[in-house]
Amino acid sequence: MSTSLQDGKPGPHDAHPLPTLHDMTMFRLYRAWSAANPIFTRLCEGRFGITRREWRILAIVSQHETLTSTQAAHAAALDAARTSRTIGTLCEKGLLTRSREAADARMVRIALSKKGRERYNEIMPVIASLNELVFQDLDETEICAFNNMLNRVVLRATRMLEEDLVKERLHRGHPGKR
């Protein structure tokens, strides 16, 4: 089916019926994420007292000696404001530390505290185990192929965003506004 991205109307050669939402691979990926997400949320919040977002930042920071809030936001695929708030909360909980660069006091770097490293080492094995359970019906070759395909989808979507394929902008503060 060829639908114009300019006006969203079917092209002249569209003889096939429109697909359903369940036919869309991106929706199916969302459904898979939605099905598994509550399991991880319950674990993080119920057992370990941190949110999924806090866990994501903690896990990202654990992979680096230090990094900036901007670097953490980029690595975690979060916006800067949410990342900054999450980092503040993790610092209040004693899981992260902040320090200023000696050469440039405007530059603040974050790192895991001793307590943060302990919490990460406590949570990660459980998260890894749950991740394995979610994907237990796929063999190693299928998981590798799936990850390779996901990487290609991410690269394509990133290029599409960079190319400004869809010109419309979000108006979240004004629903229905165009």
Backbone as a printed PyTorch tensor [residue, N CA C, xyz], in Angstrom:
tensor([[[  0.8580,  -1.1730,   0.0000],
         [  0.0000,   0.0000,   0.0000],
         [  0.8980,   1.2280,   0.0000]],

        [[  0.5560,   2.1840,  -0.8190],
         [  1.3440,   3.4180,  -0.8560],
         [  0.4760,   4.5700,  -0.3940]],

        [[  0.7560,   5.0380,   0.8030],
         [  0.0320,   6.1760,   1.3580],
         [  0.9740,   7.3560,   1.3730]],

        [[  0.4910,   8.4760,   0.9270],
         [  1.3150,   9.6720,   0.8840],
         [  1.5730,  10.1870,   2.2910]],

        [[  2.8520,  10.4710,   2.6010],
         [  3.1780,  11.0540,   3.8970],
         [  2.7910,  12.5250,   3.9460]],

        [[  2.5250,  13.0940,   2.8010],
         [  2.1690,  14.5110,   2.7530],
         [  0.7430,  14.7510,   3.2350]],

        [[ -0.1980,  13.9230,   2.7680],
         [ -1.5920,  14.1710,   3.1470],
         [ -2.2490,  12.9950,   3.8690]],

        [[ -1.5330,  11.8520,   3.9800],
         [ -2.0640,  10.7000,   4.7020],
         [ -3.1720,   9.9740,   3.9700]],

        [[ -3.4190,  10.3270,   2.7310],
         [ -4.4850,   9.7010,   1.9570],
         [ -3.9220,   8.5580,   1.1170]],

        [[ -4.7430,   7.5280,   0.8830],
         [ -4.2740,   6.4110,   0.0690],
         [ -3.8600,   6.8760,  -1.3220]],

        [[ -2.8260,   6.1980,  -1.8410],
         [ -2.3680,   6.4960,  -3.1910],
         [ -3.3060,   5.9040,  -4.2260]],

        [[ -3.0930,   6.2140,  -5.5090],
         [ -4.0040,   5.7750,  -6.5630],
         [ -3.9960,   4.2700,  -6.7980]],

        [[ -2.9830,   3.5590,  -6.3380],
         [ -2.8830,   2.1250,  -6.6140],
         [ -3.2440,   1.2660,  -5.4180]],

        [[ -3.9580,   1.8170,  -4.4500],
         [ -4.3150,   1.0900,  -3.2360],
         [ -5.5950,   0.2910,  -3.4430]],

        [[ -5.4220,  -0.9990,  -3.7890],
         [ -6.5710,  -1.8750,  -3.9760],
         [ -6.7980,  -2.7220,  -2.7310]],

        [[ -5.8200,  -2.7730,  -1.8350],
         [ -5.9080,  -3.6020,  -0.6420],
         [ -6.5490,  -2.8210,   0.5010]],

        [[ -7.2760,  -3.5250,   1.3770],
         [ -7.8490,  -2.8360,   2.5330],
         [ -6.7260,  -2.3550,   3.4600]],

        [[ -7.0620,  -1.3720,   4.2490],
         [ -6.0840,  -0.8500,   5.1920],
         [ -5.7160,  -1.9200,   6.2210]],

        [[ -4.4620,  -1.9390,   6.6510],
         [ -4.0770,  -2.9000,   7.6880],
         [ -4.7140,  -2.5090,   9.0180]],

        [[ -4.7630,  -3.4460,   9.9330],
         [ -5.2550,  -3.1400,  11.2720],
         [ -4.0720,  -2.7510,  12.1550]],

        [[ -4.3680,  -2.1980,  13.2980],
         [ -3.3230,  -1.8340,  14.2360],
         [ -2.4860,  -3.0580,  14.6070]],

        [[ -3.1300,  -4.2100,  14.7610],
         [ -2.4330,  -5.4390,  15.1320],
         [ -1.5310,  -5.9600,  14.0130]],

        [[ -1.6800,  -5.4460,  12.8090],
         [ -0.7890,  -5.7900,  11.7010],
         [  0.5140,  -4.9890,  11.7570]],

        [[  0.5290,  -3.9220,  12.5250],
         [  1.6890,  -3.0280,  12.5800],
         [  2.7590,  -3.5810,  13.5270]],

        [[  3.9350,  -3.7940,  13.0160],
         [  5.0290,  -4.3520,  13.8070],
         [  5.3830,  -3.4540,  14.9890]],

        [[  5.3610,  -2.1540,  14.8110],
         [  5.6740,  -1.2610,  15.9250],
         [  4.6470,  -1.4200,  17.0500]],

        [[  3.3840,  -1.6350,  16.7090],
         [  2.3730,  -1.8500,  17.7300],
         [  2.6280,  -3.1700,  18.4510]],

        [[  3.0400,  -4.1750,  17.6990],
         [  3.3250,  -5.4740,  18.3080],
         [  4.5260,  -5.3760,  19.2600]],

        [[  5.5240,  -4.5780,  18.8900],
         [  6.6580,  -4.3500,  19.7880],
         [  6.1910,  -3.6460,  21.0580]],

        [[  5.3210,  -2.6660,  20.8840],
         [  4.7650,  -1.9510,  22.0310],
         [  3.9900,  -2.9180,  22.9320]],

        [[  3.2030,  -3.8050,  22.3330],
         [  2.4270,  -4.7800,  23.1160],
         [  3.3500,  -5.7050,  23.8970]],

        [[  4.4400,  -6.1410,  23.2770],
         [  5.4120,  -6.9990,  23.9740],
         [  6.0070,  -6.2540,  25.1620]],

        [[  6.4010,  -4.9970,  24.9320],
         [  6.9520,  -4.1880,  26.0170],
         [  5.9090,  -3.9980,  27.1150]],

        [[  4.6740,  -3.6920,  26.7240],
         [  3.5990,  -3.4610,  27.6940],
         [  3.2950,  -4.7050,  28.5180]],

        [[  3.4360,  -5.8710,  27.9230],
         [  3.1700,  -7.1100,  28.6490],
         [  4.2570,  -7.3910,  29.6840]],

        [[  5.5100,  -7.1000,  29.3520],
         [  6.6250,  -7.4020,  30.2600],
         [  6.9000,  -6.2840,  31.2590]],

        [[  6.6190,  -5.0440,  30.8970],
         [  6.9640,  -3.9060,  31.7360],
         [  6.4420,  -4.0000,  33.1760]],

        [[  5.1940,  -4.3990,  33.4050],
         [  4.7080,  -4.4610,  34.7970],
         [  5.5080,  -5.4170,  35.6780]],

        [[  6.0500,  -6.4650,  35.0940],
         [  6.8630,  -7.4140,  35.8600],
         [  8.0860,  -6.7030,  36.4170]],

        [[  8.7540,  -5.9300,  35.5490],
         [  9.9660,  -5.2290,  35.9530],
         [  9.6390,  -4.0550,  36.8830]],

        [[  8.5110,  -3.4100,  36.6360],
         [  8.0990,  -2.3010,  37.5010],
         [  7.8210,  -2.8020,  38.9090]],

        [[  7.0940,  -3.9060,  39.0260],
         [  6.8020,  -4.4810,  40.3430],
         [  8.0860,  -4.8320,  41.0770]],

        [[  9.0210,  -5.4120,  40.3420],
         [ 10.2900,  -5.7890,  40.9570],
         [ 11.0260,  -4.5570,  41.4700]],

        [[ 11.2070,  -3.5740,  40.5820],
         [ 11.9700,  -2.3840,  40.9650],
         [ 11.3180,  -1.6350,  42.1170]],

        [[ 10.0290,  -1.3560,  41.9860],
         [  9.3470,  -0.5470,  42.9890],
         [  8.9900,  -1.3520,  44.2370]],

        [[  8.5060,  -2.5680,  44.0270],
         [  8.0490,  -3.3680,  45.1570],
         [  9.1650,  -3.9540,  45.9940]],

        [[ 10.1710,  -4.4960,  45.3400],
         [ 11.2410,  -5.1570,  46.0830],
         [ 12.4050,  -4.2290,  46.4170]],

        [[ 12.7300,  -3.3280,  45.4660],
         [ 13.9560,  -2.5430,  45.6340],
         [ 13.7190,  -1.0570,  45.9070]],

        [[ 12.4730,  -0.5990,  45.8620],
         [ 12.1520,   0.7730,  46.2200],
         [ 12.6740,   1.8390,  45.2670]],

        [[ 12.8480,   1.4710,  43.9930],
         [ 13.2260,   2.4630,  42.9880],
         [ 12.3180,   2.3080,  41.7740]],

        [[ 12.1560,   3.3750,  41.0300],
         [ 11.3090,   3.3240,  39.8370],
         [ 12.0930,   2.7080,  38.6770]],

        [[ 11.3780,   2.3420,  37.6360],
         [ 12.0410,   1.8210,  36.4280],
         [ 13.0000,   2.8570,  35.8640]],

        [[ 12.5800,   4.1230,  35.8650],
         [ 13.4550,   5.1830,  35.3490],
         [ 14.7110,   5.2880,  36.2070]],

        [[ 14.5640,   5.2270,  37.5260],
         [ 15.7320,   5.2690,  38.4080],
         [ 16.6430,   4.0760,  38.1490]],

        [[ 16.0440,   2.9050,  37.9460],
         [ 16.8340,   1.7190,  37.6420],
         [ 17.6070,   1.9150,  36.3380]],

        [[ 16.9570,   2.4630,  35.3410],
         [ 17.6200,   2.6650,  34.0460],
         [ 18.8290,   3.5820,  34.2000]],

        [[ 18.6630,   4.6740,  34.9270],
         [ 19.7850,   5.6000,  35.1330],
         [ 20.8740,   4.9250,  35.9660]],

        [[ 20.4930,   4.2230,  37.0170],
         [ 21.4690,   3.5280,  37.8500],
         [ 22.2790,   2.5380,  37.0060]],

        [[ 21.5990,   1.7800,  36.1580],
         [ 22.2750,   0.7930,  35.3110],
         [ 23.2010,   1.4670,  34.2980]],

        [[ 22.7740,   2.5890,  33.7270],
         [ 23.6120,   3.3200,  32.7710],
         [ 24.8600,   3.8480,  33.4770]],

        [[ 24.6800,   4.4800,  34.6350],
         [ 25.8170,   5.0550,  35.3620],
         [ 26.7920,   3.9580,  35.7870]],

        [[ 26.2820,   2.7710,  36.0830],
         [ 27.1510,   1.6730,  36.5210],
         [ 28.1510,   1.2720,  35.4400]],

        [[ 27.8580,   1.5840,  34.1970],
         [ 28.7260,   1.2070,  33.0740],
         [ 29.8530,   2.2110,  32.8480]],

        [[ 29.8850,   3.2890,  33.6300],
         [ 30.8720,   4.3550,  33.4400],
         [ 31.4780,   4.7360,  34.7860]],

        [[ 32.7010,   5.1990,  34.7470],
         [ 33.3140,   5.6980,  35.9830],
         [ 32.5730,   6.9440,  36.4410]],

        [[ 32.4120,   7.9020,  35.5180],
         [ 31.5890,   9.0870,  35.7480],
         [ 30.9910,   9.4880,  34.4100]],

        [[ 29.9210,  10.2490,  34.4530],
         [ 29.3550,  10.8430,  33.2520],
         [ 28.4880,  12.0240,  33.6210]],

        [[ 28.1390,  12.8240,  32.6310],
         [ 27.2990,  13.9890,  32.8770],
         [ 25.8300,  13.5810,  32.7870]],

        [[ 24.9680,  14.4440,  33.2600],
         [ 23.5310,  14.2080,  33.1680],
         [ 23.1080,  14.0790,  31.7030]],

        [[ 23.6820,  14.9080,  30.8460],
         [ 23.3520,  14.8550,  29.4140],
         [ 23.7570,  13.5150,  28.8160]],

        [[ 24.9300,  13.0270,  29.1740],
         [ 25.3810,  11.7250,  28.6750],
         [ 24.4730,  10.6110,  29.1840]],

        [[ 24.0630,  10.6990,  30.4350],
         [ 23.1570,   9.6940,  31.0010],
         [ 21.8090,   9.7290,  30.2920]],

        [[ 21.2910,  10.9270,  30.0270],
         [ 20.0120,  11.0660,  29.3310],
         [ 20.0820,  10.4390,  27.9530]],

        [[ 21.1430,  10.7230,  27.2350],
         [ 21.3080,  10.1740,  25.8800],
         [ 21.3880,   8.6440,  25.9290]],

        [[ 22.2070,   8.1160,  26.8300],
         [ 22.3800,   6.6670,  26.9280],
         [ 21.1010,   5.9590,  27.3510]],

        [[ 20.3060,   6.6100,  28.1880],
         [ 19.0630,   6.0040,  28.6840],
         [ 17.8540,   6.3110,  27.8070]],

        [[ 18.0620,   7.1160,  26.7510],
         [ 16.9730,   7.5250,  25.8570],
         [ 15.8570,   8.2400,  26.6260]],

        [[ 16.2660,   9.1660,  27.5010],
         [ 15.3260,   9.9820,  28.2680],
         [ 15.5940,  11.4490,  27.9800]],

        [[ 14.5970,  12.3000,  28.2300],
         [ 14.8230,  13.7330,  28.0480],
         [ 15.6250,  14.2710,  29.2330]],

        [[ 16.2610,  15.4120,  29.0120],
         [ 17.1750,  15.9890,  29.9950],
         [ 16.4860,  16.3340,  31.3140]],

        [[ 15.2720,  16.8820,  31.2550],
         [ 14.5790,  17.2930,  32.4800],
         [ 14.2540,  16.0850,  33.3610]],

        [[ 13.7140,  15.0370,  32.7720],
         [ 13.3880,  13.8370,  33.5620],
         [ 14.6560,  13.1970,  34.1160]],

        [[ 15.6990,  13.1870,  33.3060],
         [ 16.9620,  12.6090,  33.7600],
         [ 17.5070,  13.3930,  34.9420]],

        [[ 17.4670,  14.7040,  34.8620],
         [ 17.9680,  15.5430,  35.9470],
         [ 17.1930,  15.2830,  37.2380]],

        [[ 15.8630,  15.2040,  37.1390],
         [ 15.0470,  14.9180,  38.3250],
         [ 15.3640,  13.5270,  38.8880]],

        [[ 15.5210,  12.5650,  37.9930],
         [ 15.8200,  11.1980,  38.4270],
         [ 17.1800,  11.1340,  39.1080]],

        [[ 18.1550,  11.8210,  38.5480],
         [ 19.4860,  11.8610,  39.1590],
         [ 19.4040,  12.4990,  40.5460]],

        [[ 18.6220,  13.5720,  40.6700],
         [ 18.4350,  14.2140,  41.9770],
         [ 17.8620,  13.2490,  42.9960]],

        [[ 16.8680,  12.4840,  42.5880],
         [ 16.2520,  11.5060,  43.4880],
         [ 17.2480,  10.4220,  43.8810]],

        [[ 18.0270,   9.9440,  42.9070],
         [ 19.0200,   8.9040,  43.1960],
         [ 20.1200,   9.4250,  44.1280]],

        [[ 20.4580,  10.7050,  43.9810],
         [ 21.4320,  11.3160,  44.9050],
         [ 20.8390,  11.4070,  46.3110]],

        [[ 19.5560,  11.8010,  46.4130],
         [ 18.8870,  11.8760,  47.7150],
         [ 18.8250,  10.5040,  48.3860]],

        [[ 18.6700,   9.4520,  47.5880],
         [ 18.6280,   8.0900,  48.1240],
         [ 20.0210,   7.5420,  48.4200]],

        [[ 21.0450,   8.3220,  48.0860],
         [ 22.4130,   7.8990,  48.3570],
         [ 22.9720,   6.9000,  47.3640]],

        [[ 22.3170,   6.7600,  46.1990],
         [ 22.7560,   5.7780,  45.2040],
         [ 23.7150,   6.3710,  44.1690]],

        [[ 23.6680,   7.6910,  43.9970],
         [ 24.5850,   8.3920,  43.0980],
         [ 25.2600,   9.5170,  43.8590]],

        [[ 26.3980,   9.9420,  43.3350],
         [ 27.0830,  11.1250,  43.8650],
         [ 27.2740,  12.1140,  42.7170]],

        [[ 27.3400,  13.3800,  43.0800],
         [ 27.6220,  14.4450,  42.1170],
         [ 28.9480,  15.0800,  42.4960]],

        [[ 29.7270,  15.4530,  41.4820],
         [ 30.9670,  16.1910,  41.7450],
         [ 31.2050,  17.1650,  40.6000]],

        [[ 31.8100,  18.2900,  40.9260],
         [ 32.1190,  19.3080,  39.9260],
         [ 33.5010,  19.0560,  39.3540]],

        [[ 33.6420,  19.3330,  38.0640],
         [ 34.9410,  19.2260,  37.3960],
         [ 35.8840,  20.2740,  37.9750]],

        [[ 37.1030,  19.8970,  38.2260],
         [ 38.0950,  20.8480,  38.7470],
         [ 38.4000,  21.9310,  37.7040]],

        [[ 38.4890,  21.5270,  36.4340],
         [ 38.8380,  22.4690,  35.3670],
         [ 37.6740,  23.3820,  34.9840]],

        [[ 36.4380,  22.9170,  35.1860],
         [ 35.2600,  23.6890,  34.8010],
         [ 34.1540,  23.4080,  35.8150]],

        [[ 33.9880,  24.2900,  36.7670],
         [ 33.0240,  24.0900,  37.8600],
         [ 31.5820,  24.0070,  37.3720]],

        [[ 31.3240,  24.4490,  36.1460],
         [ 29.9600,  24.3380,  35.6070],
         [ 29.6170,  22.8940,  35.2550]],

        [[ 30.6420,  22.0800,  35.0210],
         [ 30.4580,  20.6840,  34.6080],
         [ 30.2860,  19.7970,  35.8380]],

        [[ 29.1160,  19.1630,  35.9440],
         [ 28.8290,  18.2570,  37.0570],
         [ 28.8370,  16.8320,  36.5220]],

        [[ 29.5500,  15.9800,  37.2210],
         [ 29.6380,  14.5790,  36.8340],
         [ 28.9520,  13.7360,  37.8990]],

        [[ 28.3590,  12.6490,  37.4740],
         [ 27.6870,  11.7460,  38.4020],
         [ 28.4010,  10.3950,  38.3800]],

        [[ 28.3030,   9.7010,  39.4910],
         [ 28.9000,   8.3730,  39.6200],
         [ 28.0890,   7.5700,  40.6240]],

        [[ 28.2670,   6.2610,  40.5830],
         [ 27.6290,   5.4170,  41.5830],
         [ 28.3170,   5.6210,  42.9200]],

        [[ 27.5370,   5.6870,  43.9620],
         [ 28.0930,   5.6670,  45.3130],
         [ 28.3400,   4.1980,  45.6700]],

        [[ 28.9470,   3.9770,  46.8230],
         [ 29.1470,   2.5900,  47.2880],
         [ 27.7820,   1.9060,  47.4280]],

        [[ 26.8280,   2.6190,  48.0140],
         [ 25.4720,   2.0890,  48.1770],
         [ 24.8300,   1.8230,  46.8140]],

        [[ 25.0810,   2.7210,  45.8330],
         [ 24.5450,   2.5420,  44.4880],
         [ 25.1110,   1.3090,  43.8110]],

        [[ 26.4120,   1.0660,  43.9780],
         [ 27.0480,  -0.1340,  43.4090],
         [ 26.4600,  -1.3820,  44.0440]],

        [[ 26.2740,  -1.3460,  45.3580],
         [ 25.6750,  -2.4930,  46.0490],
         [ 24.2600,  -2.7560,  45.5460]],

        [[ 23.4670,  -1.6830,  45.4000],
         [ 22.0860,  -1.8420,  44.9260],
         [ 22.0690,  -2.3880,  43.4990]],

        [[ 22.9470,  -1.8480,  42.6400],
         [ 23.0440,  -2.3400,  41.2540],
         [ 23.3840,  -3.8300,  41.2570]],

        [[ 24.3740,  -4.2240,  42.0530],
         [ 24.7860,  -5.6310,  42.1110],
         [ 23.6960,  -6.5300,  42.6810]],

        [[ 22.8100,  -5.9610,  43.4580],
         [ 21.6820,  -6.7000,  44.0210],
         [ 20.5600,  -6.8630,  42.9870]],

        [[ 20.2970,  -5.8000,  42.2230],
         [ 19.1670,  -5.8040,  41.2870],
         [ 19.4960,  -6.4880,  39.9600]],

        [[ 20.6710,  -6.2270,  39.3950],
         [ 20.9650,  -6.6920,  38.0350],
         [ 20.8140,  -8.1960,  37.8380]],

        [[ 21.2590,  -9.0450,  38.7570],
         [ 21.0460, -10.4810,  38.5240],
         [ 19.5640, -10.8560,  38.4320]],

        [[ 18.7290, -10.1930,  39.2090],
         [ 17.2950, -10.4910,  39.1810],
         [ 16.6930,  -9.9950,  37.8620]],

        [[ 17.0850,  -8.8000,  37.4230],
         [ 16.6050,  -8.2600,  36.1390],
         [ 17.0490,  -9.1710,  35.0020]],

        [[ 18.3090,  -9.6050,  35.0280],
         [ 18.8290, -10.4830,  33.9680],
         [ 18.0620, -11.8010,  33.9390]],

        [[ 17.7530, -12.3330,  35.1120],
         [ 17.0030, -13.5830,  35.1930],
         [ 15.5950, -13.4220,  34.6160]],

        [[ 14.9280, -12.3190,  34.9790],
         [ 13.5910, -12.0590,  34.4270],
         [ 13.6470, -11.8560,  32.9130]],

        [[ 14.6670, -11.1680,  32.4420],
         [ 14.8400, -10.9570,  31.0050],
         [ 14.9640, -12.3060,  30.2860]],

        [[ 15.7490, -13.2110,  30.8740],
         [ 15.8910, -14.5470,  30.2850],
         [ 14.5580, -15.2860,  30.2690]],

        [[ 13.7780, -15.1510,  31.3340],
         [ 12.4730, -15.8130,  31.3860],
         [ 11.5230, -15.2760,  30.3100]],

        [[ 11.5400, -13.9660,  30.1010],
         [ 10.6650, -13.3700,  29.0830],
         [ 11.0050, -13.9300,  27.6980]],

        [[ 12.2890, -14.1680,  27.4440],
         [ 12.7290, -14.6270,  26.1220],
         [ 13.0410, -16.1190,  26.0790]],

        [[ 12.5770, -16.8840,  27.0620],
         [ 12.9250, -18.3020,  27.1350],
         [ 12.4020, -19.1370,  25.9750]],

        [[ 11.3930, -18.6660,  25.2820],
         [ 10.8470, -19.4370,  24.1580],
         [ 11.6250, -19.2250,  22.8620]],

        [[ 12.6460, -18.3760,  22.9000],
         [ 13.5070, -18.1620,  21.7400],
         [ 14.8640, -18.7970,  22.0140]],

        [[ 15.4310, -19.4540,  20.9950],
         [ 16.7750, -20.0030,  21.1960],
         [ 17.8160, -18.9130,  20.9610]],

        [[ 19.0730, -19.2320,  21.2140],
         [ 20.1490, -18.2440,  21.1410],
         [ 20.2630, -17.6080,  19.7510]],

        [[ 20.0800, -18.4130,  18.7180],
         [ 20.1480, -17.8960,  17.3450],
         [ 19.0120, -16.9190,  17.0760]],

        [[ 17.8100, -17.2390,  17.5500],
         [ 16.6650, -16.3520,  17.3720],
         [ 16.8520, -15.0430,  18.1400]],

        [[ 17.3770, -15.1270,  19.3450],
         [ 17.6080, -13.9110,  20.1360],
         [ 18.6450, -13.0270,  19.4560]],

        [[ 19.6990, -13.6410,  18.9430],
         [ 20.7260, -12.8730,  18.2330],
         [ 20.1260, -12.2050,  16.9940]],

        [[ 19.3430, -12.9480,  16.2290],
         [ 18.7000, -12.3910,  15.0260],
         [ 17.7320, -11.2720,  15.4110]],

        [[ 16.9480, -11.4980,  16.4650],
         [ 15.9960, -10.4920,  16.9380],
         [ 16.7210,  -9.2070,  17.3280]],

        [[ 17.8090,  -9.3340,  18.0940],
         [ 18.5840,  -8.1550,  18.4940],
         [ 19.1740,  -7.4350,  17.2810]],

        [[ 19.6590,  -8.1850,  16.3160],
         [ 20.1800,  -7.5570,  15.0880],
         [ 19.0780,  -6.8070,  14.3430]],

        [[ 17.8970,  -7.4020,  14.2700],
         [ 16.7780,  -6.7390,  13.6000],
         [ 16.3590,  -5.4820,  14.3560]],

        [[ 16.2990,  -5.5660,  15.6840],
         [ 15.9530,  -4.3910,  16.4800],
         [ 16.9660,  -3.2710,  16.2700]],

        [[ 18.2390,  -3.6080,  16.2080],
         [ 19.2670,  -2.5990,  15.9530],
         [ 19.0370,  -1.9080,  14.6180]],

        [[ 18.6700,  -2.6690,  13.6060],
         [ 18.4030,  -2.0790,  12.2890],
         [ 17.1650,  -1.1870,  12.3290]],

        [[ 16.1460,  -1.6030,  13.0550],
         [ 14.9270,  -0.7900,  13.1750],
         [ 15.2580,   0.5250,  13.8830]],

        [[ 16.0420,   0.4630,  14.9520],
         [ 16.4320,   1.6780,  15.6720],
         [ 17.2160,   2.6070,  14.7470]],

        [[ 18.1520,   2.0700,  13.9920],
         [ 18.9330,   2.9000,  13.0630],
         [ 18.0380,   3.5460,  12.0120]],

        [[ 17.1050,   2.7840,  11.4630],
         [ 16.1950,   3.3280,  10.4400],
         [ 15.3190,   4.4190,  11.0440]],

        [[ 14.7580,   4.1630,  12.2050],
         [ 13.8890,   5.1620,  12.8440],
         [ 14.6820,   6.4210,  13.1820]],

        [[ 15.9130,   6.2540,  13.6280],
         [ 16.7650,   7.4070,  13.9310],
         [ 17.0170,   8.2330,  12.6830]],

        [[ 17.3150,   7.5530,  11.5790],
         [ 17.5280,   8.2770,  10.3100],
         [ 16.2520,   8.9940,   9.8710]],

        [[ 15.1130,   8.3440,  10.0120],
         [ 13.8440,   8.9700,   9.6210],
         [ 13.5930,  10.2300,  10.4430]],

        [[ 13.8870,  10.1700,  11.7370],
         [ 13.7110,  11.3310,  12.5960],
         [ 14.6740,  12.4470,  12.1850]],

        [[ 15.9150,  12.0850,  11.9210],
         [ 16.9140,  13.0710,  11.5000],
         [ 16.5490,  13.7100,  10.1600]],

        [[ 15.9220,  12.9310,   9.2870],
         [ 15.5120,  13.4370,   7.9730],
         [ 14.2300,  14.2470,   8.0400]],

        [[ 13.6390,  14.3280,   9.2350],
         [ 12.4200,  15.1040,   9.4410],
         [ 11.3050,  14.6280,   8.5020]],

        [[ 11.1670,  13.3030,   8.4150],
         [ 10.2040,  12.6950,   7.5030],
         [  8.7740,  13.1560,   7.7720]],

        [[  8.4040,  13.2410,   9.0300],
         [  7.0760,  13.7320,   9.4020],
         [  7.2650,  15.1540,   9.9170]],

        [[  6.6670,  16.0980,   9.2360],
         [  6.8980,  17.5230,   9.5250],
         [  6.1150,  18.0370,  10.7360]],

        [[  4.9930,  17.4030,  11.0440],
         [  4.1630,  17.8730,  12.1500],
         [  4.9350,  17.7660,  13.4650]],

        [[  4.6250,  18.6690,  14.3690],
         [  5.2730,  18.6880,  15.6810],
         [  4.2550,  18.3700,  16.7560]],

        [[  4.7610,  17.8960,  17.8910],
         [  3.9030,  17.5780,  19.0210],
         [  3.2920,  18.8340,  19.6140]],

        [[  2.0490,  18.7140,  20.0720],
         [  1.3600,  19.7760,  20.7840],
         [  0.7310,  19.1690,  22.0320]],

        [[  1.5680,  18.5900,  22.8850],
         [  1.0590,  17.8550,  24.0370],
         [  0.3030,  18.7400,  25.0140]],

        [[  0.6830,  19.9920,  25.0890],
         [ -0.0050,  20.8940,  26.0200],
         [ -1.3610,  21.3370,  25.4960]],

        [[ -1.6180,  21.0830,  24.2250],
         [ -2.8590,  21.5160,  23.5930],
         [ -3.4160,  20.3740,  22.7380]],

        [[ -4.0180,  19.3450,  23.3700],
         [ -4.5520,  18.2150,  22.6130],
         [ -5.5040,  18.6690,  21.4990]],

        [[ -5.3640,  18.0420,  20.3750],
         [ -6.2450,  18.3500,  19.2470],
         [ -5.7940,  19.5380,  18.4380]],

        [[ -4.8360,  20.2790,  18.9280],
         [ -4.3480,  21.4530,  18.2070],
         [ -3.4150,  21.0140,  17.0850]],

        [[ -3.5080,  21.6620,  15.9550],
         [ -2.6230,  21.3370,  14.8240],
         [ -1.9110,  22.5510,  14.3590]]])
